[in-house]
Amino acid sequence: MYYKPKPLVVVPMEDNDKIDTEANWKEFAKLLRATNREGYDQLLQTLGGKTDFKTAPASHKHHLAIKGGLCQHSLNVNKYALHLCTLVGISLPSDSITIASLLHDLCKIHFYKIKAELDKEHKDKTGDWRKREMYVVEDKFPMGHGEKSVILAQQYGIKLNIDEALAVRWHMGFSSPDSQSMAFKQAWSNPLVQIVAMADQLAVTYEDNVFMKKKDV
């Protein structure tokens, strides 16, 4: 007698409605328009009509790995950045805070796709593995992380000043693979770089507590 494995059941991705993608997009567009920065209209037209920015996740399996997570995360970082400036008493141009916060993760546009993969973290009630629809990385433009966001922001039409470009480039802070480099050490002296990086870390750490409920499957 030969063992005949049972066919793997594919568990579809949950239709997550915890995030109002349209409301978030309207808020994102409102904040960006308020900066009155040259090229904002072209960037919004591109993001809203030619990319998956409104519906993309913020990560493939970590923070806000759900539909609409990327836009929500961007708004969260902007909120934390403003709070941090108030808390520590740093005066920075409001348009620079908004632009760097909202655009720091453009690198995640068209970066994830849904695919049925073997779920190695959970088993079903019988103890068997099963396939689950999940987000996986498919990087069609491997140009780094923050670097890629700077390039895309300017390709989409908006003009970044030096401080904003540095804040977007180094928004991962000490989590960056290049955090021991001389370039990072020099960039870290820039207050906007520090604020955006710390705001990003706060958002990554706490936003799932608000928007996600971990479930045992």
N, C-alpha and C positions, 0 to 999 in steps of 0.2 A: 504494500500500500504506500502510495506517495502522498506527501503533504501537498494539499492544494490551497495556496493562500487565498484568503478572501479578497475580493476586489476592494480597493481603497475607495472610501466614500469621500467625495469632494464637498466640503462644507463651504457654501457660498459666503462671500463677505457680507457682513451685516449692513443693512441699509441704515446707516447712522444718520439720524436727523438732529443730533445734538447741536449742530452749528447751522445757523441761518446764513447760507452762503451769499444770498442776494443782499441781505442787510449789511453784512460785513463788507461786501464790495462797494456798496454805496458809501459807507463810512470811510473806507480806504480812499476812494476817489475824492470825497469831500475834503479830507485832510491834505491830500496831495495838491488839490486845486488851491487850497488856502495858502500854499507856499508861493504861488504865482511864479514858480520857477520856469524859465524858458524850457520848452519841450515837454512839459507835464501832460499836455493834451495828447500829443503823439504817443507818449508812453502809456497813458490810460487806454487809448484806442487799441494799441497793440496787446497790452495785457488782457484787456477785457474781451477782445474779439479774435485774437490769434494764438492765445496760449491757454494752458489749463490752470493758470494762477488762482482763479476763483475756487476751483474744486480740488486742487492738488492737496495731498497730505503734507504735514510738516516734516515727517520722517517716515521710514518704512516700517519701523516697529517700536519706536521709542516715543517721543513726545508728540501728541496730537497726530497719530498715525491714522487719521480718519479723513473723510471727504471734507474739504474746506479748511483743513488744519493749517495750511500754509498762510492763507490770508489772515486767519484768526491769530496765528502766532505773530505775524508782522504787526498787527494791531496791539497785541499784548506787549511786545517789545517797546513800541512807541509809548504806551501808557507807563510802563516801568521806567523808561528813560526820563520822562517828564517828572515822575515822582522822585527819582534819584537826584535830579538837579535841584529840586526844592529841598530835599532832605539834607544834602551836603552843602547847599548854598552856592552852587556853581551857576554862573550866568553864561548861557550859550545861545546862539541864534536859534530861535524856535523852528525856522524853516530847515536848518541843518539837522536838528534832532529828528524832525519828522521824516525828512528824505532818507537819512541814513538808517533810521529804524525800520521804515516801511519797505525799503529796497534791499536790505542786507541779505536776504535769502532768495533773491531772484535766481540764483544758481540751481534752485530746486524745481524750476519750471521744466516740464517735459523730462523729468528726472526719474519718476517712478511709474511703474505700470502694475496692473493687477494680474497675478498669475497664480495658478493652483500649484502649491508646493507642499512637500511633506512637512507636516508640523511636528518638529522634534521636541517641542516644549510641552506638548499636551497629548494625552491619549484619551480615547473614548472610554465609556464605562466598562467595556470588556477588556480594557488594557491594550487595545490595538492602536497602532499609528493610523492616522488618516490624513488625507490631503485637505488643505484649507486655502481658500482664496486669500491672498495677502499681497501687500505692496512689496515689490522688489525693485532694486535699483537697475536702471538701464540708462547709463550716461552716454549720450550721443555727442556730447561736447566736453571731453575730459580736460578742462582748463583750470582745475583746482576748485576751490570753494569760494572764498571771499573774492579772489581775483576774477572769477567767472561772473559774480554778481556785478562787479564794477564794469566789466566789459558789456554785459547785457543792458545795464541801466543806460549806458551811453549809446549803445547801438539802438536802443528803443527810443532815443531822442532827448532824454533829459540831460541837463548839464550839471555835473558834480564839481564842487570846488575841492581843493586839496584835502581839507579836513574831512569832508564827507567821504571822499574816495578812500582815505586811510581808515575811517571808521567802518566802512563796509568791508574793506579788504581784511581787517584784523578783528572782525566782530566775534570770532571764537575765543579771543583773549588767550589765556594760558592753556586753553584746550587745543589750541592750534598746533599742528605738527611742527610748525616753524617757530614756536614760542621761545626757543633758545637762540634764535638768530639775532644778529645785530640789528637787522631791519625792524624786527618786532620790538626790541628794546628801545629803539629810537621812536617808533610809532606810539608806544605805550605812554610816552610823556605827553601825548595829545589828550586833553580832557574829553573831547568828543569820542575818541577811541575807547577810553575807559568807560564812559557812561553807556555807550551802546553795547559794549562787551558784557558789562555787568547786568544790564537790562536783559540781554539775551539769555544769560545764565539763570537769572531769576525766573524768566518766563518758562524756560525749559524745565526748571526744577518744580514749579508749582502749577503750571497750567493744566496738567492732566488731572489734578485734584478737583478742578472745577468742571472740566469738559468731558472727562472720561470716568467710567466706572469699570474697574477691573473685574472680569468675570472668570470663574473657573469653568472649564469646558470639558 
